[in-house]
Amino acid sequence: MTLTRADIAKAIRKQAGQPKQQSADLVDSVFNIIKHQLENGEDVLISGFGKFSVKERRERKGRHPVTGEPMMLPPRKVVTFKCSGRLKNKLNESAET
């Protein structure tokens, strides 16, 4: 199952008793803060959850998906996520049961 922004806002509304619009605005604000930090090249560390980082990918060889011809892929930035140890342990606990 995919978790959407609307699902997160709904969960906040139920748990915190916030109005629908205020919950949606809160979710959007959190995502905008995370986006802004990543755009500035800064890491986002959420304790107990994980760390989002921006990594530089070098230029590399690839293939054109339609023609199969070799081509050079330009350098780019990608967002990576590293799960916290606490979350990793929690995931492995539930997998064992």
MDTraj code that builds the backbone (N, CA, C; nanometers):
import mdtraj as md
import numpy as np

residues = "MET THR LEU THR ARG ALA ASP ILE ALA LYS ALA ILE ARG LYS GLN ALA GLY GLN PRO LYS GLN GLN SER ALA ASP LEU VAL ASP SER VAL PHE ASN ILE ILE LYS HIS GLN LEU GLU ASN GLY GLU ASP VAL LEU ILE SER GLY PHE GLY LYS PHE SER VAL LYS GLU ARG ARG GLU ARG LYS GLY ARG HIS PRO VAL THR GLY GLU PRO MET MET LEU PRO PRO ARG LYS VAL VAL THR PHE LYS CYS SER GLY ARG LEU LYS ASN LYS LEU ASN GLU SER ALA GLU THR".split()
xyz = np.array([
    [0.0838, -0.1182, 0.0000],
    [0.0000, 0.0000, 0.0000],
    [0.0880, 0.1242, 0.0000],
    [0.0513, 0.2210, -0.0764],
    [0.1235, 0.3467, -0.0847],
    [0.0648, 0.4467, 0.0144],
    [0.1526, 0.5163, 0.0845],
    [0.1107, 0.6196, 0.1788],
    [0.1203, 0.7544, 0.1092],
    [0.0106, 0.8267, 0.0998],
    [0.0072, 0.9555, 0.0309],
    [0.0042, 1.0704, 0.1307],
    [0.0203, 1.1911, 0.0790],
    [0.0099, 1.3112, 0.1636],
    [-0.1259, 1.3176, 0.2326],
    [-0.2294, 1.2835, 0.1576],
    [-0.3653, 1.2864, 0.2138],
    [-0.3783, 1.1860, 0.3279],
    [-0.3156, 1.0681, 0.3138],
    [-0.3191, 0.9676, 0.4208],
    [-0.2486, 1.0183, 0.5462],
    [-0.1361, 1.0856, 0.5269],
    [-0.0617, 1.1400, 0.6410],
    [-0.1438, 1.2488, 0.7096],
    [-0.2052, 1.3365, 0.6308],
    [-0.2882, 1.4437, 0.6874],
    [-0.4074, 1.3848, 0.7630],
    [-0.4654, 1.2796, 0.7091],
    [-0.5787, 1.2134, 0.7746],
    [-0.5361, 1.1532, 0.9085],
    [-0.4180, 1.0907, 0.9123],
    [-0.3668, 1.0321, 1.0360],
    [-0.3407, 1.1405, 1.1406],
    [-0.2856, 1.2539, 1.0975],
    [-0.2623, 1.3656, 1.1895],
    [-0.3949, 1.4178, 1.2423],
    [-0.4924, 1.4272, 1.1540],
    [-0.6240, 1.4766, 1.1947],
    [-0.6843, 1.3857, 1.3019],
    [-0.6718, 1.2548, 1.2840],
    [-0.7271, 1.1599, 1.3810],
    [-0.6507, 1.1620, 1.5132],
    [-0.5170, 1.1610, 1.5063],
    [-0.4357, 1.1517, 1.6275],
    [-0.4303, 1.2822, 1.7066],
    [-0.4225, 1.3938, 1.6368],
    [-0.4055, 1.5223, 1.7056],
    [-0.5358, 1.6015, 1.7164],
    [-0.6386, 1.5546, 1.6481],
    [-0.7659, 1.6261, 1.6537],
    [-0.7636, 1.7599, 1.5820],
    [-0.6753, 1.7727, 1.4833],
    [-0.6640, 1.8975, 1.4070],
    [-0.7677, 1.9010, 1.2949],
    [-0.8128, 2.0195, 1.2559],
    [-0.9027, 2.0305, 1.1404],
    [-0.8325, 1.9809, 1.0124],
    [-0.9129, 1.9403, 0.9165],
    [-0.8608, 1.8814, 0.7919],
    [-0.7611, 1.9737, 0.7217],
    [-0.7984, 2.0996, 0.7029],
    [-0.7112, 2.1929, 0.6306],
    [-0.5820, 2.2188, 0.7068],
    [-0.5907, 2.2308, 0.8380],
    [-0.4714, 2.2551, 0.9190],
    [-0.3759, 2.1353, 0.9129],
    [-0.4305, 2.0135, 0.9122],
    [-0.3480, 1.8924, 0.9009],
    [-0.2767, 1.8881, 0.7661],
    [-0.3503, 1.9205, 0.6594],
    [-0.2913, 1.9220, 0.5254],
    [-0.1817, 2.0282, 0.5154],
    [-0.2053, 2.1451, 0.5739],
    [-0.1055, 2.2524, 0.5723],
    [0.0198, 2.2118, 0.6493],
    [0.0013, 2.1417, 0.7595],
    [0.1139, 2.0943, 0.8398],
    [0.2005, 1.9972, 0.7601],
    [0.1375, 1.9025, 0.6931],
    [0.2112, 1.8053, 0.6111],
    [0.2871, 1.8777, 0.5003],
    [0.2224, 1.9697, 0.4326],
    [0.2877, 2.0455, 0.3254],
    [0.4056, 2.1267, 0.3791],
    [0.3900, 2.1854, 0.4968],
    [0.4990, 2.2633, 0.5567],
    [0.6203, 2.1765, 0.5864],
    [0.5973, 2.0597, 0.6428],
    [0.7089, 1.9685, 0.6745],
    [0.7819, 1.9278, 0.5467],
    [0.7065, 1.8900, 0.4436],
    [0.7702, 1.8500, 0.3179],
    [0.8439, 1.9659, 0.2517],
    [0.7889, 2.0865, 0.2610],
    [0.8567, 2.2031, 0.2035],
    [0.9877, 2.2334, 0.2758],
    [0.9903, 2.2166, 0.4078],
    [1.1140, 2.2363, 0.4840],
    [1.2188, 2.1345, 0.4413],
    [1.1787, 2.0086, 0.4299],
    [1.2718, 1.9035, 0.3877],
    [1.3241, 1.9325, 0.2475],
    [1.2325, 1.9687, 0.1549],
    [1.2719, 2.0002, 0.0173],
    [1.3711, 2.1153, 0.0121],
    [1.3438, 2.2201, 0.0885],
    [1.4302, 2.3385, 0.0905],
    [1.5709, 2.3015, 0.1389],
    [1.5803, 2.2228, 0.2449],
    [1.7108, 2.1815, 0.2973],
    [1.7877, 2.1005, 0.1936],
    [1.7206, 2.0067, 0.1278],
    [1.7868, 1.9228, 0.0275],
    [1.8299, 2.0061, -0.0936],
    [1.7477, 2.1021, -0.1351],
    [1.7837, 2.1894, -0.2468],
    [1.9090, 2.2700, -0.2161],
    [1.9295, 2.3027, -0.0887],
    [2.0486, 2.3768, -0.0467],
    [2.1678, 2.2854, -0.0211],
    [2.1514, 2.1564, -0.0499],
    [2.2617, 2.0624, -0.0351],
    [2.2855, 2.0166, 0.1080],
    [2.1905, 2.0424, 0.1965],
    [2.2063, 2.0038, 0.3361],
    [2.1340, 1.8728, 0.3639],
    [2.1857, 1.7955, 0.4593],
    [2.1236, 1.6704, 0.4992],
    [2.0036, 1.6975, 0.5883],
    [1.9103, 1.6040, 0.5890],
    [1.7948, 1.6105, 0.6780],
    [1.7977, 1.4847, 0.7633],
    [1.8202, 1.5027, 0.8924],
    [1.8274, 1.3914, 0.9871],
    [1.7035, 1.3935, 1.0749],
    [1.6262, 1.2859, 1.0678],
    [1.5071, 1.2726, 1.1516],
    [1.5365, 1.1599, 1.2493],
    [1.5585, 1.1968, 1.3742],
    [1.5990, 1.1018, 1.4771],
    [1.4991, 0.9863, 1.4872],
    [1.5510, 0.8650, 1.4885],
    [1.4671, 0.7464, 1.4990],
    [1.4054, 0.7028, 1.3674],
    [1.4273, 0.7799, 1.2613],
    [1.3703, 0.7470, 1.1302],
    [1.4801, 0.7255, 1.0269],
    [1.5638, 0.8281, 1.0034],
    [1.6707, 0.8135, 0.9062],
    [1.7245, 0.9469, 0.8594],
    [1.8101, 0.9402, 0.7576],
    [1.8789, 1.0580, 0.7081],
    [1.8650, 1.0664, 0.5558],
    [1.8187, 1.1818, 0.5081],
    [1.8124, 1.2113, 0.3654],
    [1.9352, 1.2937, 0.3300],
    [2.0042, 1.2564, 0.2227],
    [2.1238, 1.3277, 0.1783],
    [2.1190, 1.3486, 0.0283],
    [2.1883, 1.4526, -0.0181],
    [2.2040, 1.4765, -0.1614],
    [2.3435, 1.4305, -0.2002],
    [2.3517, 1.3438, -0.3000],
    [2.4795, 1.2914, -0.3489],
    [2.4990, 1.3341, -0.4938],
    [2.6241, 1.3559, -0.5291],
    [2.6590, 1.3918, -0.6673],
    [2.6902, 1.2638, -0.7449],
    [2.6271, 1.2450, -0.8587],
    [2.6584, 1.1330, -0.9470],
    [2.7469, 1.1870, -1.0589],
    [2.8551, 1.1161, -1.0879],
    [2.9460, 1.1589, -1.1948],
    [2.8874, 1.1259, -1.3313],
    [2.9480, 1.1839, -1.4335],
    [2.9116, 1.1478, -1.5701],
    [2.9463, 1.0005, -1.5895],
    [2.8600, 0.9267, -1.6600],
    [2.8877, 0.7843, -1.6772],
    [2.8324, 0.7344, -1.8097],
    [2.8813, 0.6175, -1.8489],
    [2.8360, 0.5561, -1.9733],
    [2.6990, 0.4939, -1.9525],
    [2.6174, 0.5012, -2.0567],
    [2.4855, 0.4401, -2.0531],
    [2.4440, 0.4023, -2.1937],
    [2.3209, 0.3587, -2.2074],
    [2.2664, 0.3231, -2.3385],
    [2.1343, 0.3947, -2.3591],
    [2.1110, 0.4353, -2.4840],
    [1.9839, 0.4960, -2.5191],
    [1.8773, 0.3862, -2.5081],
    [1.7687, 0.4072, -2.4347],
    [1.6721, 0.3001, -2.4108],
    [1.5986, 0.2516, -2.5362],
    [1.5848, 0.3364, -2.6366],
    [1.5125, 0.2970, -2.7567],
    [1.6055, 0.2340, -2.8593],
    [1.7176, 0.3024, -2.8888],
    [1.8067, 0.2552, -2.9951],
    [1.9151, 0.1614, -2.9442],
    [1.9444, 0.1657, -2.8155],
    [2.0505, 0.0816, -2.7597],
    [2.1893, 0.1372, -2.7843],
    [2.1994, 0.2554, -2.8463],
    [2.3301, 0.3150, -2.8744],
    [2.3962, 0.3631, -2.7457],
    [2.5289, 0.3466, -2.7349],
    [2.5984, 0.3979, -2.6162],
    [2.5916, 0.5500, -2.6118],
    [2.5837, 0.6040, -2.4914],
    [2.5810, 0.7484, -2.4739],
    [2.6361, 0.7822, -2.3362],
    [2.6726, 0.9079, -2.3175],
    [2.7216, 0.9524, -2.1877],
    [2.6053, 1.0179, -2.1120],
    [2.5841, 0.9728, -1.9901],
    [2.4813, 1.0322, -1.9051],
    [2.5441, 1.1475, -1.8287],
    [2.4774, 1.2615, -1.8250],
    [2.5365, 1.3799, -1.7604],
    [2.5440, 1.3643, -1.6079],
    [2.6316, 1.4410, -1.5433],
    [2.6362, 1.4373, -1.3967],
    [2.5035, 1.4898, -1.3403],
    [2.4665, 1.4383, -1.2239],
    [2.3402, 1.4817, -1.1648],
    [2.3432, 1.4628, -1.0138],
    [2.2451, 1.5181, -0.9484],
    [2.2314, 1.5024, -0.8039],
    [2.1167, 1.4066, -0.7767],
    [2.1336, 1.3219, -0.6755],
    [2.0287, 1.2290, -0.6358],
    [2.0094, 1.2380, -0.4849],
    [1.8892, 1.2082, -0.4407],
    [1.8596, 1.2053, -0.2979],
    [1.8693, 1.0599, -0.2513],
    [1.9443, 1.0388, -0.1435],
    [1.9561, 0.9052, -0.0858],
    [1.8950, 0.9061, 0.0538],
    [1.8551, 0.7890, 0.0991],
    [1.7983, 0.7745, 0.2326],
    [1.8698, 0.6617, 0.3032],
    [1.9133, 0.6884, 0.4258],
    [1.9741, 0.5847, 0.5080],
    [1.8875, 0.5693, 0.6327],
    [1.8379, 0.4504, 0.6500],
    [1.7487, 0.4177, 0.7605],
    [1.8251, 0.4228, 0.8929],
    [1.7610, 0.4708, 0.9997],
    [1.8258, 0.4730, 1.1310],
    [1.8341, 0.3307, 1.1861],
    [1.9274, 0.3099, 1.2763],
    [1.9429, 0.1790, 1.3384],
    [1.8186, 0.1372, 1.4147],
    [1.7556, 0.2342, 1.4800],
    [1.6343, 0.2044, 1.5577],
    [1.5215, 0.1555, 1.4664],
    [1.5007, 0.2225, 1.3526],
    [1.3967, 0.1814, 1.2590],
    [1.4314, 0.0465, 1.1964],
    [1.5583, 0.0283, 1.1625],
    [1.6020, -0.0983, 1.1041],
    [1.5748, -0.2147, 1.1997],
    [1.6052, -0.1943, 1.3281],
    [1.5784, -0.2980, 1.4279],
    [1.4292, -0.3262, 1.4386],
    [1.3470, -0.2216, 1.4367],
    [1.2019, -0.2376, 1.4456],
    [1.1494, -0.3165, 1.3258],
    [1.2009, -0.2863, 1.2053],
    [1.1581, -0.3583, 1.0857],
    [1.1960, -0.5054, 1.0936],
    [1.3169, -0.5332, 1.1441],
    [1.3615, -0.6712, 1.1532],
    [1.2886, -0.7478, 1.2628],
    [1.2456, -0.6796, 1.3695],
    [1.1646, -0.7449, 1.4735],
    [1.0334, -0.7926, 1.4159],
    [0.9664, -0.7079, 1.3376],
    [0.8372, -0.7447, 1.2822],
    [0.8516, -0.8525, 1.1750],
    [0.9663, -0.8601, 1.1093],
    [0.9873, -0.9635, 1.0071],
    [1.0090, -1.0996, 1.0700],
    [1.0619, -1.1020, 1.1908],
    [1.0910, -1.2280, 1.2591],
    [0.9663, -1.2917, 1.3192],
    [0.8653, -1.2122, 1.3486],
    [0.7453, -1.2670, 1.4122],
    [0.6427, -1.3144, 1.3130],
])
top = md.Topology()
chain = top.add_chain()
for i, resn in enumerate(residues, 1):
    res = top.add_residue(resn, chain, resSeq=i)
    for name in ("N", "CA", "C"):
        top.add_atom(name, md.element.get_by_symbol(name[0]), res)
traj = md.Trajectory(xyz[None], top)
